[in-house]
Every structure is written in C-alpha cells, then in structure tokens.
Amino acid sequence: MFEFERITYDQNVMGGKATIRGMRVTVSLVVNLVANGMSADEISEAYPYLEREDIRQALHFAAWLAEETVHPVELAS
C-alpha cells in the first residue's frame, strides 16, 4: 500500500472526507479542478496554501482508490 502523508481524515473536518493536510480542501475538489481543465499552476494560484506536492498526492491517492476492488454486498430482504 502507498503511504499518503498529506492525505488526512478527520470526522470534524469536511465530514471525514479525505482532505489535504487537515485543511478544508478535499481530495475530490482537487481532482475535480484538474478534471475541469485547471493546471497545477492555476490551482496553486487559486489556492495559494496548497503546495504542488499536495496536488500531486491528491491525484495519486485518487488513482490508487480507483484501482481498489469493490465487492458489492446484497441487502437482506
């Protein structure tokens, strides 16, 4: 498993979603910004407290999650 030292979880921050270094910036926000065409430079300009390594690690984390196997569970009727 990869180690993501910049990706944090805290129930008191953004409802426990994966965030960058405990800030109120979620991994999903960073991924959506990139998916909508923003470059790392543009993201850094819009969010000056984010470091380039934060952006890189958020994308790496999202890619790692996408590789995980999902095992559906049937609900009892």
N, C-alpha and C positions, 0 to 999 in steps of 0.2 A: 504494500500500500504506500502511496505517496504521502509525504508529510507536507501539510499546508499551514505553515506557521502564521500566515497573515489572515487566514480564514478562521473566523470565530463564530461561536454560537452562544447566545445568552438570552434566556427567556424574557429578560427585562429590556432587551434591545431588539426592536423590529419583530417582536413576537417570536423570537427564537430562530428566525431565518438566518441563513449563512450571511455574515457581514464581513466587511474588510476591517481588520484590526479593532473590532468592537465599536466602530463608528456606525452611524445611522445610514450607511451606504451598503446596500445588499449586493451580493454576487449577481443576482438576477438583473439589477439595474445596470451594472457594468456590461453584462452580456447583451442586454437589450440595446444599450447605446452603440456597441460595436455592430450588432445585427442591423441597426438602422443607419449604418454608414459612418459613424464617428471614428476618427482615428485616435490613437493613444494620445497624440499631441492635443487634439481637440478636447478629449476627456480631461486631460491634465489642466487645460486652460479653464474649463468649466468647473472643475472640482480640484482646486489647487492643493488641497490637503491629501489628495491621492498621489502616490508615487507610481512610477512606471511598473515597478515590481508588483504593486497591488493589482494593477490591471492585468499583467501577465498571469499572476497567480489565480485571479478570479476566472480567467478563461481556461487555464489549465484545470482548475477544480471542476468547472462545468463540463469539460471534456471527459474528465475522469468519471463524473457522475453518469454521463451519457453511456459509458461503457459498462456500467453495473447491470447485472441481470435482475430483471423484475420477475417475481414469482406471484402471479395473481392468486388470491385466496377467495374461494367461493363462500358466500354468506349462507348460513343455515337458514332454511325457510321455516 
